[in-house]
C-alpha cells in the first residue's frame, strides 16, 4: 500500500495568550515564523506537515504565546519557536497537557 501524501500547510497564529488548532492526528510542526507581504507587514504563522486530505483522525492541540519577560507557567509546555514582530518578541509553546481527542484516537504530534 502506498504511503499517504503529506503536505505542509500554513496556519495563522493569533496574538493571544492561548489558542487551539484542530489538526490531523500525527501532524508535525515544521516552522513558527512571521510571513511578510510585499509592504513589509507580517503576521506570525505556523507551518504544519500532515496528510494532504487531513484524514479522519483529528486532535485539538492547544498553544500558549508569551511575550519576552512574561512568566511561563505550565509543566507540560514544549517550546515551538520565537518570532519578532516589530518591537515585540513572542515565544510559542505547545501545551501537551491540554491535547483533546476528537473521536477515540487519542493525541499525537
C-alpha positions in Angstrom: 0.0 0.0 0.0 1.3 3.4 -0.9 2.0 5.9 1.9 -0.5 8.8 2.2 0.6 12.1 0.6 1.8 14.7 3.1 1.8 18.5 2.6 2.9 21.4 4.6 0.0 23.8 5.4 0.2 27.4 6.8 -1.9 28.4 9.9 -2.1 32.0 11.2 -1.2 32.4 14.9 -3.4 34.9 16.8 -1.7 37.3 19.2 -3.5 35.9 22.3 -2.4 34.1 25.4 -4.0 30.7 24.4 -5.4 29.3 21.2 -6.3 25.8 19.9 -6.0 24.2 16.4 -7.8 21.2 15.2 -5.2 19.1 13.4 -4.9 15.7 11.9 -3.5 13.0 14.2 0.3 12.9 13.9 0.6 16.5 12.4 4.2 17.7 12.6 5.1 21.4 13.3 7.8 22.4 10.9 8.2 26.2 11.5 7.0 29.2 13.5 7.8 32.4 11.7 6.5 35.8 10.5 5.5 35.8 6.9 5.7 39.3 5.5 3.8 40.8 2.5 5.4 43.0 -0.2 4.8 46.0 2.1 6.9 44.5 4.9 3.9 43.8 7.1 3.7 40.4 8.6 1.8 38.1 10.9 3.0 35.0 12.9 2.3 31.7 11.1 2.8 28.0 11.8 3.8 25.7 9.0 2.5 22.2 9.8 3.0 19.0 7.9 0.2 16.5 7.7 -1.7 14.3 5.2 -3.0 16.0 2.1 -6.6 15.1 2.9 -6.3 15.7 6.7 -7.6 12.2 7.4 -10.4 11.1 9.8 -8.3 11.1 12.9 -8.2 14.6 14.4 -7.0 16.1 17.7 -7.4 19.6 19.3 -4.0 20.9 20.2 -3.5 23.9 22.5 -0.8 26.6 22.2 0.3 29.3 24.5 2.0 32.6 23.5 4.3 34.5 25.8 6.0 37.9 25.4 9.6 38.3 26.5 9.8 38.9 30.2 6.4 37.2 31.0 6.3 34.3 33.4 5.9 31.0 31.7 3.5 28.8 33.7 2.8 25.2 32.9 4.5 21.9 33.5 3.9 20.3 30.1 4.9 23.2 27.7 7.2 22.5 24.8 8.8 25.4 23.1 7.8 25.6 19.4 9.8 28.7 18.4 10.1 32.5 18.8 9.4 35.4 16.4 10.0 39.1 16.3 7.0 41.4 15.3 8.2 45.0 15.4 9.2 45.9 18.9 7.8 42.6 20.4 9.3 39.1 20.6 6.8 36.2 21.0 7.6 32.8 22.3 5.2 30.0 21.3 4.7 26.8 23.4 2.5 23.8 22.8 0.6 22.7 25.9 0.8 18.9 25.9 -1.4 18.6 29.0 -4.4 20.1 27.1 -4.5 17.9 24.0 -8.1 16.9 23.4 -9.0 13.8 21.5 -11.7 14.1 18.8 -13.3 10.8 18.5 -11.5 7.9 20.2 -8.0 8.1 18.7 -6.0 9.9 21.4 -3.4 12.6 20.9 -0.1 12.7 19.0 2.1 15.3 17.5 
